[in-house]
Amino acid sequence: MNLADISCRDQLPLAKCWVVKIGSALLTDNGKGLDEKRLFDWIDQIAAIKLSGVEVVLVSSGAVAVGMTRLGVSKRPDSVHELQAAAAIGQAGLINTYEHNFKRHGINTAQILLTHDDLSNRKRYLNARATIKQLLKMGVIPIVNENDTVVTDEIRFGDNDTLAALVTNLIGAEALVILTDQDGLFSEDPRSNPGASMIESAWADDSSLDSSASGGHGALGRGGMVTKIRAARIAARSGATTLIAGGRIPQVLTRIHSGDAIGTELLSRTDPLTSRKLWLAGQLQTKGTIVLDKGAVDVLVGSGKSLLPVGVKSVSGQFVRGDMVVCRDEGGAEVARGIVNYSCDEAAKIQGVASDLIIEKLGYTAEPELIHRDNMTLK
């Protein structure tokens, strides 16, 4: 497949559903306070895109940052409770600003606050999907943020780039547009090397992108180019194109919608996963690790079959039946992840054992497979 043949410069104007993510540094002008002038401008652009017939979901960072500026705090708090308090203060002001200014265009907004638990539970995942889909059908712009008021490190997405990508998968959006304080992805960090060149187009799964990303982040955000590349790879699972572009570029969103060559496009070259496989692949919180022998890896990757206990070399972590675990080869590389049929203690007892001998080891057989192929997604 030729990269140039499927450039999103032609595809994005045809996309009917976008997820747009705006980061903290942009929203607060690097901590100086909510940049209302630019925010109003982005709102005007999103409204124009929506009124042209495109469904838009906005993933907005900034609650903690806005709360910090309202409290007169310049350094991001280290205490969980201080962060949660800042988020509670900032979220109200942020959403009020969005609601008031989208109303100028006759557009209603809705606030959606998510934690990883909301997307880890299959029923809540489907409920979140149905709610957002219904809001879009009603002509409303959902504004999504991580629920920093209650979230802890154990259930954190990690950054809103990842959240935006998972929302892209969740609703089947065709495009993920990440606005950042850089004009795009460069061959090197342009802040330390002014001669760095911008990468205009690449496949999202291109491993050479990793060396280009600095991974640095400022005092307000938790992301960096590394998280944006990871987000593009997550979005690619549902066939979505990701565009990383500078939020301070004049009319950046409407120009992207017109097909202008702005920023860096990261394209998907894989067939979209089914809804259930997308849900499985999006689970960042795993409870354990299962190491597989070469034969099991070959069977999973080559034939897409279920994982049987006979191919397991070792088991680690604390998990019970129904938990998500990651499967790795003997070199430590992730091969797959899925919902396990046995607890960690049970899995350890039956590792390397043929399925018809499980009953001898445990006294019963729950399932012949350790992980059924319908409950597994390959890396």
C-alpha positions as CSV (number, residue, x, y, z in Angstrom):
1,M,0.0,0.0,0.0
2,N,1.4,3.4,-1.1
3,L,1.5,6.0,1.7
4,A,0.8,8.8,-0.7
5,D,-2.2,7.1,-2.2
6,I,-4.2,7.3,1.1
7,S,-3.0,10.7,2.4
8,C,-5.5,12.1,4.9
9,R,-5.1,15.5,3.1
10,D,-7.8,14.0,0.8
11,Q,-9.5,11.8,3.4
12,L,-10.1,14.1,6.3
13,P,-12.5,16.4,4.4
14,L,-14.6,13.3,3.7
15,A,-14.5,12.0,7.3
16,K,-17.9,12.2,9.0
17,C,-16.7,11.9,12.6
18,W,-13.7,13.6,14.3
19,V,-12.3,13.4,17.8
20,V,-10.4,16.6,18.5
21,K,-8.0,16.8,21.5
22,I,-6.7,20.1,22.9
23,G,-3.9,20.0,25.5
24,S,-3.3,21.9,28.7
25,A,-0.3,23.9,27.5
26,L,-2.5,25.3,24.6
27,L,-5.6,26.0,26.7
28,T,-3.7,27.8,29.4
29,D,-1.0,29.5,27.3
30,N,1.7,27.5,29.1
31,G,0.3,28.2,32.5
32,K,-0.5,31.9,32.2
33,G,-4.3,31.3,32.6
34,L,-7.1,30.1,30.3
35,D,-6.3,31.5,26.9
36,E,-9.8,32.6,26.1
37,K,-9.0,34.3,22.8
38,R,-7.6,31.1,21.3
39,L,-10.2,28.9,23.0
40,F,-13.0,31.1,21.4
41,D,-11.2,30.7,18.0
42,W,-11.0,26.9,18.3
43,I,-14.7,26.8,19.3
44,D,-15.6,28.8,16.2
45,Q,-13.6,26.4,14.0
46,I,-15.2,23.3,15.6
47,A,-18.6,24.9,15.2
48,A,-17.9,25.6,11.5
49,I,-16.8,22.0,11.0
50,K,-19.8,20.6,12.8
51,L,-22.2,22.8,10.9
52,S,-20.7,21.5,7.6
53,G,-22.0,18.0,8.6
54,V,-19.1,16.5,10.6
55,E,-19.8,15.0,14.0
56,V,-17.2,16.2,16.5
57,V,-16.2,14.9,20.0
58,L,-13.9,17.2,21.9
59,V,-11.4,15.8,24.3
60,S,-10.2,18.7,26.4
61,S,-7.4,18.7,28.9
62,G,-7.0,21.7,31.2
63,A,-9.1,21.1,34.3
64,V,-6.1,20.8,36.6
65,A,-4.3,23.6,34.8
66,V,-7.3,26.0,35.0
67,G,-7.8,25.1,38.7
68,M,-4.1,25.8,39.4
69,T,-4.3,29.2,37.8
70,R,-7.5,30.0,39.7
71,L,-5.7,29.0,42.9
72,G,-2.6,31.0,42.0
73,V,-0.4,27.9,41.9
74,S,2.3,27.6,39.3
75,K,3.8,24.2,40.1
76,R,1.6,21.1,39.4
77,P,0.8,19.6,42.9
78,D,2.3,16.3,43.9
79,S,-0.4,15.4,46.3
80,V,-3.3,13.3,44.8
81,H,-5.9,15.3,46.9
82,E,-4.5,18.6,45.8
83,L,-4.6,17.5,42.2
84,Q,-8.2,16.3,42.6
85,A,-9.2,19.6,44.2
86,A,-7.6,21.6,41.4
87,A,-9.4,19.4,38.9
88,A,-12.8,20.0,40.6
89,I,-12.2,23.8,40.6
90,G,-11.0,23.9,37.1
91,Q,-13.5,21.6,35.5
92,A,-16.4,23.8,36.3
93,G,-14.9,26.9,34.8
94,L,-13.6,25.0,31.7
95,I,-17.0,23.5,30.9
96,N,-18.8,26.7,31.6
97,T,-16.6,28.5,29.0
98,Y,-17.2,25.8,26.4
99,E,-20.9,25.7,27.0
100,H,-21.3,29.5,26.8
101,N,-19.3,29.9,23.6
102,F,-20.7,27.0,21.7
103,K,-24.1,28.4,22.5
104,R,-23.1,31.4,20.3
105,H,-23.4,29.0,17.4
106,G,-26.6,27.4,18.6
107,I,-24.7,24.2,19.6
108,N,-25.4,22.4,22.8
109,T,-22.6,20.6,24.7
110,A,-22.4,17.7,27.2
111,Q,-19.8,16.9,29.7
112,I,-18.4,13.3,29.8
113,L,-15.9,12.4,32.5
114,L,-14.3,9.0,32.2
115,T,-11.9,6.8,34.2
116,H,-10.2,3.7,32.9
117,D,-12.7,1.6,34.9
118,D,-15.5,3.0,32.7
119,L,-13.9,1.5,29.6
120,S,-12.5,-1.7,31.3
121,N,-16.0,-2.9,32.2
122,R,-17.7,-4.2,29.0
123,K,-21.2,-3.0,30.1
124,R,-20.0,0.5,31.0
125,Y,-18.0,0.6,27.8
126,L,-21.1,-0.1,25.8
127,N,-23.1,2.4,27.8
128,A,-20.4,5.1,27.3
129,R,-20.5,4.3,23.5
130,A,-24.3,4.5,23.3
131,T,-24.4,7.8,25.3
132,I,-21.8,9.5,23.1
133,K,-23.4,8.2,19.9
134,Q,-26.8,9.4,21.1
135,L,-25.4,12.9,21.9
136,L,-23.9,13.1,18.4
137,K,-27.2,12.0,16.9
138,M,-28.9,14.9,18.8
139,G,-26.4,17.4,17.4
140,V,-24.6,17.9,20.7
141,I,-20.8,18.2,21.0
142,P,-19.6,15.8,23.8
143,I,-16.7,17.3,25.8
144,V,-14.7,14.5,27.3
145,N,-12.0,14.6,30.0
146,E,-10.5,12.2,32.4
147,N,-12.3,12.3,35.8
148,D,-9.3,13.8,37.6
149,T,-11.5,14.6,40.6
150,V,-11.7,10.9,41.6
151,V,-9.1,9.1,39.5
152,T,-6.0,7.4,41.0
153,D,-2.8,6.2,39.4
154,E,-4.2,2.7,39.4
155,I,-7.1,3.6,37.1
156,R,-5.5,6.5,35.2
157,F,-5.4,6.6,31.4
158,G,-2.0,8.3,31.8
159,D,-2.7,11.2,29.5
160,N,-5.5,12.7,27.4
161,D,-3.8,11.7,24.1
162,T,-4.5,8.0,25.1
163,L,-8.0,8.9,26.3
164,A,-8.7,10.6,22.9
165,A,-7.5,7.6,21.0
166,L,-9.6,5.2,23.1
167,V,-12.6,7.5,22.5
168,T,-11.8,7.3,18.8
169,N,-12.0,3.5,19.0
170,L,-15.1,3.6,21.2
171,I,-17.3,5.5,18.8
172,G,-15.6,4.5,15.5
173,A,-14.5,8.0,14.5
174,E,-12.6,8.2,11.3
175,A,-10.1,10.9,12.4
176,L,-8.2,11.9,15.5
177,V,-6.9,15.4,15.5
178,I,-4.4,16.2,18.3
179,L,-3.6,19.9,18.7
180,T,-0.4,20.6,20.5
181,D,2.2,23.3,21.1
182,Q,4.4,22.0,18.3
183,D,3.6,22.3,14.6
184,G,3.8,18.5,14.2
185,L,6.1,15.6,14.7
186,F,9.8,16.4,13.8
187,S,12.8,14.2,13.0
188,E,14.3,15.6,16.3
189,D,13.1,17.9,19.1
190,P,12.9,21.3,17.3
191,R,13.4,23.1,20.7
192,S,16.9,21.8,21.0
193,N,17.6,21.4,17.2
194,P,16.3,24.2,15.1
195,G,17.3,22.3,12.0
196,A,14.9,19.4,12.7
197,S,12.6,18.6,9.8
198,M,8.9,17.9,10.1
199,I,7.5,14.5,9.3
200,E,4.6,15.1,7.0
201,S,3.2,11.6,6.6
202,A,4.0,8.2,8.1
203,W,2.4,4.9,9.0
204,A,1.3,4.9,12.7
205,D,3.1,1.6,13.3
206,D,6.4,2.8,11.9
207,S,8.9,2.0,14.6
208,S,11.3,4.7,13.4
209,L,8.9,7.4,14.8
210,D,9.9,6.4,18.3
211,S,13.4,7.8,18.0
212,S,11.9,11.1,16.7
213,A,9.8,11.8,19.7
214,S,11.4,13.5,22.7
215,G,8.8,12.3,25.2
216,G,9.2,15.5,27.2
217,H,6.4,17.4,28.8
218,G,5.8,20.6,30.6
219,A,4.7,21.4,34.1
220,L,1.0,21.3,33.2
221,G,0.5,18.3,31.0
222,R,1.4,14.6,31.3
223,G,2.0,14.0,27.6
224,G,4.6,14.5,24.9
225,M,5.2,13.3,21.4
226,V,5.7,9.7,22.6
227,T,2.1,9.7,23.9
228,K,0.8,11.2,20.7
229,I,2.5,8.4,18.6
230,R,1.1,5.8,21.0
231,A,-2.4,7.4,20.6
232,A,-2.1,7.3,16.8
233,R,-1.3,3.5,17.1
234,I,-4.3,3.0,19.3
235,A,-6.6,5.0,16.9
236,A,-5.2,3.0,14.0
237,R,-6.8,-0.2,15.5
238,S,-10.2,1.1,14.3
239,G,-8.8,2.4,11.0
240,A,-8.7,6.0,12.1
241,T,-6.1,8.5,10.8
242,T,-4.4,10.7,13.3
243,L,-3.2,14.3,12.6
244,I,-0.8,16.0,15.0
245,A,-0.8,19.8,14.4
246,G,0.1,23.1,16.1
247,G,-2.9,24.5,17.8
248,R,-1.6,28.1,17.4
249,I,-1.6,27.8,13.6
250,P,-4.3,30.3,12.3
251,Q,-7.5,28.5,11.4
252,V,-5.8,25.2,12.0
253,L,-8.9,23.0,12.2
254,T,-10.8,24.5,9.3
255,R,-7.7,24.3,7.2
256,I,-7.2,20.7,8.1
257,H,-10.9,20.1,7.1
258,S,-10.2,21.8,3.8
259,G,-7.3,19.4,3.1
260,D,-4.4,21.8,3.7
261,A,-1.0,20.1,4.3
262,I,-0.7,21.0,8.0
263,G,1.1,19.0,10.7
264,T,1.9,15.3,10.7
265,E,-0.5,12.6,9.5
266,L,-0.1,9.1,10.9
267,L,-2.1,6.5,9.0
268,S,-3.5,3.1,9.6
269,R,-2.7,0.2,7.3
270,T,-4.5,-2.5,9.3
271,D,-8.0,-3.7,9.0
272,P,-10.2,-2.3,11.8
273,L,-10.7,-4.6,14.7
274,T,-14.2,-5.7,15.7
275,S,-15.9,-3.8,18.5
276,R,-15.1,-6.5,21.1
277,K,-11.4,-6.8,20.0
278,L,-11.1,-3.0,20.2
279,W,-12.4,-3.1,23.8
280,L,-9.9,-5.8,24.6
281,A,-7.0,-4.0,22.9
282,G,-7.8,-0.8,24.8
283,Q,-7.4,-2.2,28.2
284,L,-4.2,-0.6,29.6
285,Q,-4.8,-2.1,33.1
286,T,-3.6,-5.7,33.2
287,K,-3.5,-7.9,36.3
288,G,-0.8,-10.4,35.3
289,T,1.7,-11.8,32.8
290,I,1.8,-15.1,31.0
291,V,5.0,-16.1,29.3
292,L,4.6,-18.4,26.2
293,D,6.9,-20.8,24.5
294,K,7.8,-20.4,20.9
295,G,5.3,-23.0,19.8
296,A,2.4,-21.2,21.5
297,V,3.5,-17.8,20.0
298,D,3.6,-19.3,16.5
299,V,0.1,-20.8,16.9
300,L,-1.3,-17.5,18.2
301,V,0.3,-15.3,15.7
302,G,0.1,-17.6,12.7
303,S,-3.3,-19.3,13.2
304,G,-5.2,-17.0,15.6
305,K,-6.1,-19.9,17.8
306,S,-6.9,-20.0,21.5
307,L,-4.1,-20.1,24.1
308,L,-3.9,-23.5,25.8
309,P,-2.1,-24.2,29.1
310,V,0.4,-26.5,27.4
311,G,2.2,-23.5,25.7
312,V,2.7,-21.6,29.0
313,K,6.2,-21.3,30.4
314,S,5.5,-19.1,33.5
315,V,2.8,-17.1,35.2
316,S,3.2,-13.9,37.3
317,G,0.9,-11.3,38.9
318,Q,-2.3,-11.6,40.9
319,F,-5.4,-12.2,38.8
320,V,-8.7,-14.1,38.9
321,R,-10.9,-15.6,36.3
322,G,-12.2,-12.8,34.0
323,D,-9.2,-10.5,34.6
324,M,-7.1,-9.0,31.7
325,V,-3.6,-10.4,31.4
326,V,-0.8,-9.8,28.9
327,C,0.9,-12.6,27.0
328,R,4.6,-12.3,26.3
329,D,7.2,-14.3,24.4
330,E,10.3,-15.6,26.2
331,G,12.2,-12.4,25.2
332,G,9.6,-10.2,27.0
333,A,7.9,-8.8,23.9
334,E,4.1,-8.5,24.1
335,V,2.3,-11.0,21.9
336,A,-1.3,-10.6,22.9
337,R,-3.7,-9.8,25.8
338,G,-6.9,-11.3,26.8
339,I,-9.4,-12.4,29.4
340,V,-8.1,-15.3,31.4
341,N,-10.3,-18.4,32.3
342,Y,-8.3,-19.3,35.4
343,S,-6.8,-17.6,38.4
344,C,-3.1,-17.0,38.8
345,D,-2.7,-19.9,41.2
346,E,-4.7,-22.2,38.9
347,A,-2.8,-21.1,35.8
348,A,0.5,-21.8,37.6
349,K,-0.6,-25.3,38.4
350,I,-1.6,-26.1,34.8
351,Q,1.2,-24.4,32.9
352,G,2.7,-26.7,30.4
353,V,-0.1,-29.2,30.8
354,A,-2.3,-30.6,28.0
355,S,-5.9,-29.5,28.3
356,D,-7.2,-33.0,28.9
357,L,-5.0,-33.2,32.0
358,I,-6.3,-30.0,33.7
359,I,-8.8,-32.1,35.7
360,E,-5.9,-34.1,37.2
361,K,-4.1,-31.0,38.3
362,L,-7.1,-29.0,39.6
363,G,-9.8,-31.6,40.2
364,Y,-12.0,-29.8,37.7
365,T,-12.0,-28.2,34.3
366,A,-13.4,-24.7,33.9
367,E,-12.4,-24.4,30.2
368,P,-10.0,-26.2,28.0
369,E,-8.4,-22.9,27.0
370,L,-6.4,-20.6,29.3
371,I,-7.6,-17.7,27.0
372,H,-10.2,-18.2,24.3
373,R,-9.4,-16.6,21.0
374,D,-12.7,-14.6,21.1
375,N,-11.4,-13.0,24.3
376,M,-8.0,-12.2,23.0
377,T,-6.4,-9.6,20.8
378,L,-3.0,-9.8,19.2
379,K,-0.4,-7.1,19.7
